[in-house]
Amino acid sequence: MRIVVVGIGETGRELARVLEQRPETELVLIDIDDDLCAKLAGELDALVVSGDGSDPEILKKGQIDLASALVATTGSDAINTVIAMLGNRLGVEKIIVKLKGFGLRSACREIGVSRIISPQMSAAAEIISVLHGFDKINFSILASGGLRLADLE
């Protein structure tokens, strides 16, 4: 499975390190920071592309046409939404977007984003679970934010 990750900040870097360990994964990393890309190219078994991930030509350099999944984890909700829109237009089946705010959620749903990840809501749900002594995460806070829940086996 080829996975393209755009935005290699804290979230993207941790995701890349985990995905790199999966033998069935072909990993492509895209970031605008040339120095970071050079460093990651030496550290990770991945195709690393330096450039603006909201530029269709950069996505094509990352072989997005072969991607099974696209993950947009830049620091900008607007840029992540544009990346998702381009991924959808270029035929990527599974698109995952990290959003900090709520403003672009409906736009992401309309353009076919598979999943919207909100680090703040995930952290809040886990903290509430710990505070209330739950041994499992309480997803009621997530549901109130309009997120869909899936049963994972």
Disulfide bonds with the S-S distance in Angstrom:
none
